[in-house]
Amino acid sequence: MGKSAENRVQSAEYRAQSLENSALSTRHSPLKRIVVAMSGGVDSSTVAALLHEQGYEVIGITLQLYDYSGPMKKGACCAGQDVYDAKMVAESRGFPHYVLDYASVFKQEVMEDFADSYMRGETPIPCVKCNQSVKFRDLYRAAKDLGADALATGHYVRRIDGAGGAELHMAADPQKDQSYFLFATTQDQLEFLQFPLGGMTKEETRQQALRLGLPVYDKPDSQDICFVPDGNYAKVIERLRPGALDSGEIIHIDGRVLGKHDGIINYTVGQRRGIGVAAAEPLYVVKLDAEKNRVLVGPKSALYSQSVSVRDLNWLGGDNFDSDKILSVKLRSTQKGIPAKIRLSGTGAEVDLLEPELAITPGQACVIYDGSRVLGGGWIAREC
């Protein structure tokens, strides 16, 4: 077989495998009309184009979440160029595309919450709040209003139909897995959602985008918080919450006053550099006392803990939960699973880690896994 013929065979096999990996998961009647959440990036654009190629009636929707008139840092998510790119992809493939203005909702439920969380001495994850509110809650409603059979996104997670309903699982590619950011997805939403890229790698996605002739096939991934275009989140918080940079005391956990800070929003638990005080031993931020506007510091040993209190738990694990079973949790998005036991308690949970963990940070998420399956998650609570 000649080299060109061999390449064509390999390309055909590659395409077949990629399309198999992108197959939709459903145990109900075949899907027909699918709304695709299009951010303008390569992932959601590829999802829309693949589904359209496979014969689904695709409707693309892009959410306008804030004012695009200001300067945007290159690589920021949801910039004005993204809306244009999503529109161009839809036009090139021949399916309808709409832009919905959710700027006021986004400001209230994501940006305001982001500022409030920092003011409480937490370190928030605005992308989770965005998925939880405007993207999955409000876009879910919009898709229903359009008579869609499903809402598809470009997230790298898997939806698997289990005996008790749809289950949320980690992506096949651990380097791209986004399950940590989707723990707040409700069961009703999960039944309606589809994630065609969950079985694919990023390279496979880009290859499919190139094959489909999408102009965004080589577009870089977004890196920044979309409403912090210059990376200066403190300035955004101060604009939303005047007084956020008020000074206060930096105190050692033994009670000594070591210096002054210029706003607790500039600190996070576990921080080592840039604390602003000199000491004979390395100091770390151990706790942020928002009520007294104080930053508490101490040795690294003071950062270790084996227990985590979780609030606002979203549970996807069903009713038959075994509290004696050893599961795993992620306390940060980039972290590997940590063995733990879970005790459900009302709207929250208590997490007992099998080994001490460093710098457990209030405001971050604690996501609970059983193997690849997401059983639920919630927000790491502050100490009382």
C-alpha positions as CSV (number, residue, x, y, z in Angstrom):
1,M,0.0,0.0,0.0
2,G,1.3,3.4,-0.9
3,K,2.0,6.1,1.7
4,S,-0.9,8.3,0.6
5,A,-3.3,5.4,0.6
6,E,-2.1,4.4,4.1
7,N,-2.6,7.9,5.3
8,R,-6.1,7.9,4.0
9,V,-6.9,4.6,5.7
10,Q,-5.5,5.9,9.0
11,S,-7.4,9.2,8.6
12,A,-10.6,7.3,8.0
13,E,-10.0,5.0,11.1
14,Y,-9.1,8.1,13.2
15,R,-12.3,9.9,12.1
16,A,-14.5,6.9,12.8
17,Q,-12.9,6.5,16.3
18,S,-13.4,10.2,17.0
19,L,-17.0,10.2,15.9
20,E,-17.6,7.1,18.0
21,N,-16.1,8.9,21.0
22,S,-18.4,11.9,20.4
23,A,-21.6,9.8,20.2
24,L,-24.5,11.1,22.3
25,S,-25.6,9.3,25.4
26,T,-29.4,8.7,25.6
27,R,-31.7,5.9,26.6
28,H,-34.8,7.7,25.5
29,S,-36.1,8.3,22.0
30,P,-33.6,9.5,19.4
31,L,-32.7,13.1,19.7
32,K,-33.6,15.5,16.9
33,R,-33.2,19.2,17.9
34,I,-30.1,20.1,19.9
35,V,-29.2,23.5,21.3
36,V,-25.4,23.9,21.5
37,A,-23.9,26.4,23.9
38,M,-21.3,28.1,21.7
39,S,-18.6,30.2,23.4
40,G,-16.7,30.8,20.1
41,G,-13.9,28.5,21.0
42,V,-12.8,25.3,19.2
43,D,-14.5,22.9,21.6
44,S,-18.1,24.1,21.4
45,S,-17.7,25.0,17.7
46,T,-16.6,21.4,17.0
47,V,-19.5,20.0,19.0
48,A,-22.0,22.1,17.0
49,A,-20.4,21.2,13.6
50,L,-20.1,17.5,14.4
51,L,-23.8,17.3,15.5
52,H,-24.9,19.1,12.4
53,E,-22.8,16.8,10.3
54,Q,-24.5,13.8,12.0
55,G,-27.9,15.0,11.0
56,Y,-29.2,16.7,14.1
57,E,-31.1,20.0,13.9
58,V,-28.6,22.3,15.6
59,I,-29.3,25.7,17.1
60,G,-26.3,27.5,18.3
61,I,-26.6,30.0,21.2
62,T,-23.9,32.3,22.5
63,L,-24.4,34.2,25.8
64,Q,-23.4,37.8,26.0
65,L,-22.4,38.0,29.7
66,Y,-20.9,41.4,30.1
67,D,-20.0,44.7,28.3
68,Y,-17.4,44.0,25.5
69,S,-16.7,47.7,24.9
70,G,-13.6,47.8,27.2
71,P,-10.1,46.6,26.4
72,M,-9.8,42.8,26.5
73,K,-6.7,40.8,27.3
74,K,-5.7,38.4,24.6
75,G,-6.7,34.9,25.6
76,A,-9.6,36.0,27.8
77,C,-12.8,34.0,27.6
78,C,-16.0,35.4,26.2
79,A,-14.4,38.4,24.5
80,G,-16.2,40.1,21.6
81,Q,-14.2,38.2,19.1
82,D,-15.7,35.0,20.5
83,V,-19.3,36.0,19.6
84,Y,-18.2,36.8,16.1
85,D,-16.3,33.4,15.8
86,A,-19.4,31.5,17.0
87,K,-21.5,33.3,14.4
88,M,-19.0,32.6,11.6
89,V,-18.9,28.9,12.5
90,A,-22.7,28.7,12.4
91,E,-22.9,30.5,9.1
92,S,-20.2,28.3,7.5
93,R,-22.1,25.1,8.5
94,G,-25.6,26.4,7.8
95,F,-27.4,26.3,11.1
96,P,-29.0,29.1,13.0
97,H,-27.2,31.0,15.7
98,Y,-28.5,33.4,18.4
99,V,-26.9,35.7,20.9
100,L,-28.8,36.1,24.2
101,D,-28.1,39.0,26.5
102,Y,-27.6,37.7,30.1
103,A,-25.3,40.5,31.2
104,S,-27.4,41.6,34.1
105,V,-27.9,38.1,35.5
106,F,-24.2,37.4,35.1
107,K,-23.2,40.5,37.0
108,Q,-25.6,39.8,39.8
109,E,-25.0,36.0,40.2
110,V,-21.3,35.7,39.1
111,M,-19.5,39.0,39.4
112,E,-21.2,40.2,42.6
113,D,-20.8,36.7,44.2
114,F,-17.1,36.7,43.2
115,A,-16.6,40.0,45.0
116,D,-18.6,38.9,48.1
117,S,-16.7,35.7,48.4
118,Y,-13.4,37.5,48.5
119,M,-14.8,39.9,51.0
120,R,-15.7,36.9,53.2
121,G,-12.1,35.8,53.2
122,E,-12.7,33.0,50.6
123,T,-11.1,32.2,47.3
124,P,-14.0,31.7,44.8
125,I,-14.3,29.8,41.5
126,P,-16.4,32.0,39.3
127,C,-16.5,29.5,36.4
128,V,-18.4,27.1,38.6
129,K,-21.0,29.8,39.5
130,C,-21.3,30.7,35.8
131,N,-22.0,27.0,34.9
132,Q,-24.4,26.7,37.8
133,S,-26.4,29.8,36.9
134,V,-26.5,31.3,33.5
135,K,-25.0,28.5,31.5
136,F,-26.8,25.5,32.8
137,R,-29.8,26.9,34.6
138,D,-30.8,29.8,32.2
139,L,-29.6,28.2,29.0
140,Y,-31.3,25.0,30.0
141,R,-34.6,26.9,30.2
142,A,-33.9,28.6,26.8
143,A,-33.3,25.3,25.2
144,K,-36.5,23.9,26.6
145,D,-38.4,27.0,25.3
146,L,-37.0,26.3,21.9
147,G,-38.4,22.7,21.9
148,A,-34.9,21.1,22.0
149,D,-34.4,17.5,22.9
150,A,-31.0,18.2,24.5
151,L,-28.5,20.9,25.3
152,A,-24.9,20.1,24.3
153,T,-21.7,21.8,25.4
154,G,-18.0,21.5,24.7
155,H,-17.0,20.5,28.2
156,Y,-14.7,17.5,28.6
157,V,-16.8,15.3,30.8
158,R,-18.9,12.2,30.2
159,R,-22.6,11.6,30.7
160,I,-23.3,7.9,31.1
161,D,-26.8,6.4,31.4
162,G,-26.9,4.4,34.6
163,A,-29.5,2.3,36.3
164,G,-30.7,5.2,38.4
165,G,-30.5,7.8,35.6
166,A,-27.8,9.9,34.0
167,E,-24.4,10.0,35.7
168,L,-21.6,12.5,35.5
169,H,-18.2,11.0,34.9
170,M,-14.7,12.3,34.4
171,A,-13.5,12.8,30.8
172,A,-11.5,10.0,29.1
173,D,-8.6,12.4,28.9
174,P,-7.5,13.3,32.4
175,Q,-5.5,16.3,31.2
176,K,-8.7,18.0,30.0
177,D,-11.2,16.7,32.5
178,Q,-13.6,19.5,33.6
179,S,-15.8,17.5,36.0
180,Y,-14.6,19.5,39.0
181,F,-16.2,22.6,37.5
182,L,-19.5,20.9,36.8
183,F,-20.3,19.4,40.2
184,A,-23.2,21.8,40.7
185,T,-25.1,20.3,37.7
186,T,-28.5,19.1,38.9
187,Q,-30.0,15.7,38.1
188,D,-32.7,17.2,35.9
189,Q,-30.1,19.2,34.0
190,L,-27.8,16.2,33.6
191,E,-30.7,14.2,32.1
192,F,-31.0,16.9,29.4
193,L,-27.3,17.6,28.8
194,Q,-24.9,16.0,26.3
195,F,-21.1,16.3,26.3
196,P,-19.9,14.9,22.9
197,L,-16.2,15.6,23.6
198,G,-16.1,13.6,26.8
199,G,-14.4,10.6,25.1
200,M,-12.0,12.7,23.0
201,T,-8.6,14.3,23.5
202,K,-8.0,18.0,22.8
203,E,-5.9,16.9,19.8
204,E,-8.7,14.8,18.4
205,T,-11.1,17.8,18.8
206,R,-8.7,20.1,16.9
207,Q,-8.3,17.5,14.2
208,Q,-12.0,17.2,13.8
209,A,-12.3,21.0,13.6
210,L,-9.6,21.1,10.9
211,R,-11.4,18.3,9.0
212,L,-14.7,20.2,9.2
213,G,-13.0,23.4,8.0
214,L,-13.7,25.4,11.1
215,P,-11.8,28.7,11.2
216,V,-11.2,28.3,14.9
217,Y,-9.4,24.9,14.7
218,D,-6.2,26.4,16.0
219,K,-7.7,29.0,18.3
220,P,-5.9,29.1,21.8
221,D,-7.8,28.0,24.8
222,S,-9.1,30.8,27.1
223,Q,-7.0,31.2,30.2
224,D,-8.4,34.1,32.3
225,I,-11.5,35.0,34.2
226,C,-13.6,36.6,31.5
227,F,-14.6,39.7,33.5
228,V,-11.0,40.3,34.7
229,P,-9.5,41.2,31.3
230,D,-6.2,42.6,32.6
231,G,-5.7,39.9,35.3
232,N,-6.2,42.5,38.1
233,Y,-9.0,41.0,40.0
234,A,-8.4,43.2,43.1
235,K,-9.3,46.3,41.0
236,V,-12.6,44.6,39.9
237,I,-13.5,43.7,43.4
238,E,-12.7,47.2,44.7
239,R,-15.0,48.7,42.0
240,L,-17.8,46.4,43.0
241,R,-17.1,46.6,46.8
242,P,-15.5,50.0,47.8
243,G,-13.4,49.4,50.9
244,A,-12.1,46.0,49.7
245,L,-8.5,47.3,50.0
246,D,-8.9,48.7,53.5
247,S,-5.8,48.0,55.6
248,G,-5.7,45.7,58.6
249,E,-3.3,43.7,60.7
250,I,-1.1,40.7,59.8
251,I,-1.0,38.6,62.9
252,H,1.0,35.5,63.8
253,I,-1.2,32.6,65.0
254,D,0.7,33.0,68.4
255,G,-0.9,36.4,68.7
256,R,2.0,38.7,67.6
257,V,1.2,41.6,65.4
258,L,3.7,41.4,62.5
259,G,2.6,44.2,60.2
260,K,-0.2,45.7,58.0
261,H,-2.0,44.5,54.9
262,D,-3.7,46.4,52.1
263,G,-6.9,44.4,51.9
264,I,-7.5,40.7,52.7
265,I,-8.6,40.2,49.1
266,N,-4.9,40.2,48.2
267,Y,-4.3,37.0,50.2
268,T,-5.3,33.4,50.0
269,V,-4.8,30.4,52.4
270,G,-1.5,28.7,51.7
271,Q,0.1,31.8,50.2
272,R,3.9,32.0,50.9
273,R,5.2,34.9,48.8
274,G,4.2,38.5,48.9
275,I,2.8,38.4,52.5
276,G,4.6,41.7,53.3
277,V,6.3,40.8,56.6
278,A,9.8,39.7,57.4
279,A,10.4,36.7,59.8
280,A,13.1,34.3,60.7
281,E,11.0,31.3,59.6
282,P,9.0,30.9,56.4
283,L,5.4,32.1,57.0
284,Y,2.2,31.1,55.2
285,V,-1.3,32.5,55.2
286,V,-3.2,30.2,57.5
287,K,-6.5,32.0,57.8
288,L,-8.3,35.2,56.6
289,D,-10.5,36.7,59.4
290,A,-12.9,38.9,57.4
291,E,-14.9,40.0,60.4
292,K,-11.8,41.6,62.0
293,N,-10.1,42.3,58.7
294,R,-7.0,40.4,59.7
295,V,-4.6,38.1,57.9
296,L,-3.3,35.2,60.1
297,V,0.0,33.7,59.3
298,G,2.1,30.9,60.7
299,P,4.4,27.9,59.9
300,K,3.6,25.4,57.2
301,S,2.7,22.9,59.8
302,A,-0.4,25.0,60.7
303,L,-1.8,24.5,57.2
304,Y,-2.5,20.8,57.5
305,S,-5.9,19.4,58.2
306,Q,-7.8,16.1,57.9
307,S,-11.4,17.4,58.0
308,V,-13.4,19.5,55.6
309,S,-16.8,21.0,56.1
310,V,-18.8,21.3,52.9
311,R,-21.8,23.6,52.4
312,D,-24.5,23.8,49.7
313,L,-23.9,20.2,48.7
314,N,-25.2,19.1,45.3
315,W,-25.7,15.4,45.4
316,L,-25.8,13.2,42.3
317,G,-25.1,9.9,44.0
318,G,-28.6,8.6,44.6
319,D,-30.2,7.4,47.8
320,N,-28.2,4.2,48.5
321,F,-25.0,5.9,49.9
322,D,-22.5,3.9,52.0
323,S,-20.8,6.3,54.4
324,D,-18.2,3.6,55.3
325,K,-17.0,3.4,51.7
326,I,-13.7,5.0,50.9
327,L,-14.2,7.5,48.1
328,S,-12.0,10.2,46.7
329,V,-12.3,14.0,46.7
330,K,-10.7,16.9,44.9
331,L,-10.2,20.1,46.9
332,R,-8.6,21.9,43.9
333,S,-9.2,21.5,40.2
334,T,-5.7,20.4,39.4
335,Q,-5.5,18.0,42.3
336,K,-5.5,14.2,42.1
337,G,-8.2,12.4,44.1
338,I,-7.6,12.2,47.8
339,P,-9.0,9.1,49.7
340,A,-11.7,10.1,52.1
341,K,-14.9,9.1,53.9
342,I,-18.1,11.2,53.5
343,R,-20.8,11.9,56.1
344,L,-23.8,13.5,54.5
345,S,-25.5,16.1,56.8
346,G,-28.5,18.1,55.7
347,T,-27.5,20.4,52.9
348,G,-23.8,19.8,53.5
349,A,-21.3,17.1,54.3
350,E,-18.3,16.4,56.5
351,V,-15.3,15.0,54.8
352,D,-12.8,12.9,56.7
353,L,-9.5,12.7,54.8
354,L,-7.4,9.6,55.3
355,E,-4.2,11.7,55.3
356,P,-3.7,15.3,56.3
357,E,-3.9,17.8,53.4
358,L,-2.2,21.1,53.0
359,A,-3.9,24.5,52.6
360,I,-7.6,23.6,52.4
361,T,-9.1,26.8,51.1
362,P,-12.5,28.2,51.9
363,G,-14.5,29.1,48.8
364,Q,-12.9,26.4,46.7
365,A,-15.0,23.3,45.8
366,C,-14.8,19.9,47.3
367,V,-15.9,17.4,44.6
368,I,-16.6,13.8,45.6
369,Y,-15.8,10.9,43.3
370,D,-16.4,7.2,43.2
371,G,-13.9,6.1,40.6
372,S,-14.6,8.3,37.6
373,R,-18.2,9.1,38.7
374,V,-19.0,12.4,40.3
375,L,-21.2,11.8,43.3
376,G,-21.6,15.4,44.1
377,G,-19.8,18.4,45.6
378,G,-20.1,21.6,47.5
379,W,-18.2,24.6,48.7
380,I,-15.4,24.4,51.4
381,A,-16.8,26.2,54.4
382,R,-14.9,28.7,56.6
383,E,-14.1,27.9,60.1
384,C,-16.4,29.4,62.6
